[in-house]
Amino acid sequence: MFIVQREVPSAPASIAYFMGCAGQAKGVAVDVHYNDVDWFIAQAELKGVEITYVIDTHIHADHVSGAAEIVKRTGAEYLLHEASPAQQAFTPVKDGQIIHAGNVGIEILYTPGHTMDSICLLVTDNSRGPHPWFLISQHILFVGSVGRPDLAGREEEMAGYLYESIHSKLLTLPDHIEIHPCEKAGGVCGVGLSAKPISTIGYEKANNAMLKLNKADFIAKVLSDLPPLPEGMSSTVQANLTGKV
């Protein structure tokens, strides 16, 4: 399989992903920014693959999604969690479902907390073996930190969901699983993020201070450290709900 971790030029703290199976010419684009669509189209041509799926791990508040544009230009299938409030056409996915792109298997993990439609992607390269290799941990678990739970209000409730998603879903994965978040230091969806864009479940268990707190202390800490809301959040969310830029 191939995977490219794309640090978006217009928003260098944001990270998108292009992965797939070159042997069977299948590609998957994850959390694409609208002004970065051309790069994904060019990468698909360079690697000789078609973009089969485009996935948003949630309805974003910090950037306009390029999913609708990729769908229009390539015919890719747009995937969102079944709880998504999107008002445009998409294929709903659910917890535990596995999406296949050639030899690549992508298991959907439903992980509410950053938003109610948040998913993480547990990826297996079946050409190498049957066991998961890495996790696209989006805005739930960062390197050195965790996501913010306040974008849609209900901050304390959402922080509780965030804690449960991290502890019941992500930290139960094997320690060797790599984590690939969708943001690094300088982003607006968490505080204390590392500038290093890759870690492992085991390393974060040992060194991420947020993961050592009990639920009550976790909620109190994450709510005490909230960064400012993303600029233009309301219009960004509306564009992502409708697919109209």
C-alpha positions as CSV (number, residue, x, y, z in Angstrom):
1,M,0.0,0.0,0.0
2,F,1.0,3.7,-0.2
3,I,0.2,6.5,2.2
4,V,1.1,10.2,1.9
5,Q,0.7,12.5,4.9
6,R,-0.2,15.8,3.3
7,E,0.6,19.0,5.4
8,V,-1.7,21.4,3.7
9,P,0.2,24.4,2.3
10,S,-2.6,26.9,3.1
11,A,-2.9,25.6,6.7
12,P,0.4,23.9,7.6
13,A,-0.9,22.6,10.9
14,S,-3.6,20.6,9.2
15,I,-2.9,17.2,7.8
16,A,-4.8,15.3,5.1
17,Y,-4.1,11.8,3.8
18,F,-3.9,10.0,0.5
19,M,-3.6,6.3,0.7
20,G,-4.5,3.2,-1.2
21,C,-3.4,0.2,-3.2
22,A,-1.3,0.9,-6.3
23,G,-1.5,-2.8,-7.4
24,Q,-5.3,-2.6,-7.8
25,A,-5.3,1.2,-8.6
26,K,-7.5,2.3,-5.7
27,G,-7.0,5.5,-3.8
28,V,-8.6,7.0,-0.7
29,A,-8.5,10.7,0.1
30,V,-9.1,11.7,3.7
31,D,-9.9,15.2,5.1
32,V,-9.2,17.1,1.9
33,H,-9.1,20.9,2.0
34,Y,-11.1,22.6,-0.8
35,N,-8.0,24.5,-2.1
36,D,-5.9,21.4,-2.1
37,V,-8.1,19.3,-4.4
38,D,-5.8,19.7,-7.4
39,W,-2.9,18.1,-5.4
40,F,-5.0,15.0,-4.8
41,I,-6.0,14.7,-8.4
42,A,-2.4,15.1,-9.5
43,Q,-1.2,12.5,-6.9
44,A,-3.8,10.0,-8.2
45,E,-2.6,10.5,-11.8
46,L,1.1,10.2,-10.6
47,K,0.4,6.9,-8.8
48,G,-1.8,5.5,-11.5
49,V,-4.9,5.1,-9.3
50,E,-8.4,6.3,-9.2
51,I,-9.8,8.0,-6.1
52,T,-12.4,5.5,-5.1
53,Y,-13.4,7.0,-1.8
54,V,-13.2,10.4,-0.2
55,I,-13.7,10.5,3.5
56,D,-14.3,13.3,5.9
57,T,-13.7,12.1,9.5
58,H,-16.3,14.7,10.6
59,I,-18.0,17.9,9.5
60,H,-15.0,20.3,9.8
61,A,-15.2,23.7,11.5
62,D,-11.7,24.9,10.7
63,H,-11.5,24.4,6.9
64,V,-13.8,24.0,3.9
65,S,-13.8,20.4,2.7
66,G,-12.8,19.5,-0.8
67,A,-14.9,16.3,-0.8
68,A,-17.7,17.6,-2.9
69,E,-15.3,18.9,-5.5
70,I,-13.4,15.6,-5.7
71,V,-16.7,13.7,-6.1
72,K,-17.6,16.0,-8.9
73,R,-14.3,15.6,-10.7
74,T,-13.6,11.9,-10.2
75,G,-16.9,10.2,-9.4
76,A,-15.5,9.0,-6.0
77,E,-17.9,7.9,-3.3
78,Y,-18.2,10.3,-0.4
79,L,-18.2,8.6,3.1
80,L,-19.3,10.1,6.3
81,H,-20.5,8.5,9.6
82,E,-24.2,7.7,9.7
83,A,-24.7,10.3,12.4
84,S,-23.5,13.1,10.2
85,P,-25.8,16.1,9.9
86,A,-24.6,16.7,6.3
87,Q,-27.3,18.0,3.9
88,Q,-25.6,16.7,0.8
89,A,-25.4,13.3,-0.7
90,F,-23.1,10.8,1.0
91,T,-22.7,7.2,1.8
92,P,-23.2,6.5,5.5
93,V,-20.7,4.3,7.3
94,K,-21.0,2.8,10.8
95,D,-18.9,1.6,13.6
96,G,-17.0,-1.6,12.8
97,Q,-17.6,-1.4,9.1
98,I,-14.6,-2.2,6.8
99,I,-14.1,-0.3,3.6
100,H,-11.9,-2.1,1.0
101,A,-9.6,-0.3,-1.5
102,G,-7.7,-3.1,-3.2
103,N,-5.5,-4.7,-0.5
104,V,-6.2,-1.9,1.9
105,G,-8.8,-2.4,4.6
106,I,-10.1,0.6,6.5
107,E,-12.2,-0.1,9.7
108,I,-14.5,2.6,10.8
109,L,-14.3,3.4,14.5
110,Y,-17.1,5.7,15.8
111,T,-15.4,8.1,18.2
112,P,-17.7,10.9,19.2
113,G,-16.2,13.7,21.3
114,H,-14.7,16.3,19.0
115,T,-18.1,16.2,17.2
116,M,-20.9,13.7,17.3
117,D,-20.1,12.4,13.9
118,S,-16.4,11.8,14.4
119,I,-14.7,8.7,13.1
120,C,-11.2,7.3,13.3
121,L,-9.8,5.0,10.6
122,L,-8.0,1.8,11.5
123,V,-6.0,0.7,8.5
124,T,-4.7,-2.7,7.5
125,D,-2.4,-3.5,4.6
126,N,-3.6,-7.0,3.7
127,S,-0.8,-7.5,1.3
128,R,1.5,-7.7,4.3
129,G,-0.6,-9.3,6.9
130,P,-4.1,-9.4,8.5
131,H,-3.4,-7.1,11.4
132,P,-4.0,-3.4,11.6
133,W,-1.0,-1.2,11.1
134,F,-2.0,2.4,11.8
135,L,-4.8,4.7,12.9
136,I,-5.9,8.0,11.4
137,S,-6.9,9.5,14.7
138,Q,-8.2,12.7,13.3
139,H,-9.1,15.3,16.0
140,I,-9.7,12.8,18.7
141,L,-6.2,11.8,19.7
142,F,-3.3,14.0,18.8
143,V,0.4,13.5,19.4
144,G,0.8,14.8,22.9
145,S,-2.8,16.0,23.3
146,V,-6.4,15.4,22.6
147,G,-9.1,17.2,20.6
148,R,-11.4,20.0,21.7
149,P,-15.0,19.1,22.5
150,D,-16.7,22.5,22.4
151,L,-17.4,23.4,18.8
152,A,-21.1,22.6,18.9
153,G,-21.7,23.5,22.5
154,R,-22.6,20.9,25.2
155,E,-19.0,21.1,26.2
156,E,-19.0,19.0,29.4
157,E,-21.1,16.2,27.8
158,M,-18.9,16.2,24.7
159,A,-15.8,16.1,26.8
160,G,-17.2,13.0,28.4
161,Y,-17.8,11.4,25.0
162,L,-14.2,12.3,24.1
163,Y,-12.8,10.6,27.2
164,E,-14.8,7.4,26.5
165,S,-13.9,7.3,22.8
166,I,-10.2,7.6,23.6
167,H,-10.2,5.1,26.5
168,S,-12.7,2.5,25.2
169,K,-11.8,2.5,21.5
170,L,-8.3,3.9,20.9
171,L,-6.3,2.9,23.9
172,T,-7.5,-0.7,23.7
173,L,-5.6,-1.0,20.4
174,P,-2.2,-2.7,20.4
175,D,0.7,-0.5,21.5
176,H,2.5,-0.9,18.2
177,I,-0.4,0.8,16.2
178,E,0.9,4.1,14.7
179,I,-1.3,7.1,15.2
180,H,-1.6,9.6,12.3
181,P,-3.6,12.7,13.5
182,C,-5.1,15.3,11.2
183,E,-3.5,18.2,13.0
184,K,-0.2,19.1,14.6
185,A,1.3,22.0,16.6
186,G,-0.3,25.3,15.6
187,G,-3.7,23.9,14.9
188,V,-7.0,25.3,16.4
189,C,-8.6,22.0,17.4
190,G,-6.5,21.3,20.5
191,V,-3.7,22.6,22.7
192,G,-0.3,21.2,23.5
193,L,0.0,19.4,20.2
194,S,3.4,18.1,19.2
195,A,5.0,19.3,16.0
196,K,5.8,15.6,15.3
197,P,2.9,14.3,13.2
198,I,3.3,10.5,14.0
199,S,3.3,8.5,17.2
200,T,2.1,5.2,18.5
201,I,-0.6,4.1,20.9
202,G,2.1,2.8,23.3
203,Y,4.1,6.0,23.3
204,E,1.0,8.1,23.9
205,K,-0.1,5.9,26.8
206,A,3.3,6.4,28.4
207,N,3.8,10.1,27.6
208,N,0.6,11.9,26.9
209,A,-0.4,13.6,30.2
210,M,-4.1,13.9,29.2
211,L,-4.4,10.1,29.0
212,K,-3.3,9.6,32.6
213,L,-6.2,11.6,34.1
214,N,-9.4,10.1,35.4
215,K,-12.6,11.1,33.7
216,A,-13.5,14.0,36.0
217,D,-10.1,15.5,35.8
218,F,-9.9,14.9,32.1
219,I,-13.1,16.8,31.5
220,A,-12.0,19.7,33.8
221,K,-8.6,19.9,32.1
222,V,-9.8,19.8,28.5
223,L,-12.4,22.5,29.3
224,S,-10.0,24.8,31.0
225,D,-7.6,24.8,28.0
226,L,-9.9,25.6,25.1
227,P,-8.3,27.7,22.3
228,P,-10.3,30.4,20.5
229,L,-12.9,29.2,18.1
230,P,-11.8,28.8,14.4
231,E,-12.2,32.0,12.4
232,G,-15.3,32.0,10.2
233,M,-16.5,28.8,11.8
234,S,-20.2,29.3,11.1
235,S,-19.8,29.8,7.4
236,T,-17.2,27.0,7.1
237,V,-19.6,24.5,8.8
238,Q,-22.4,25.6,6.6
239,A,-20.3,25.0,3.5
240,N,-19.3,21.6,4.7
241,L,-22.9,20.6,5.5
242,T,-24.2,21.5,2.1
243,G,-21.2,21.0,-0.1
244,K,-21.7,24.5,-1.5
245,V,-18.7,26.8,-1.4
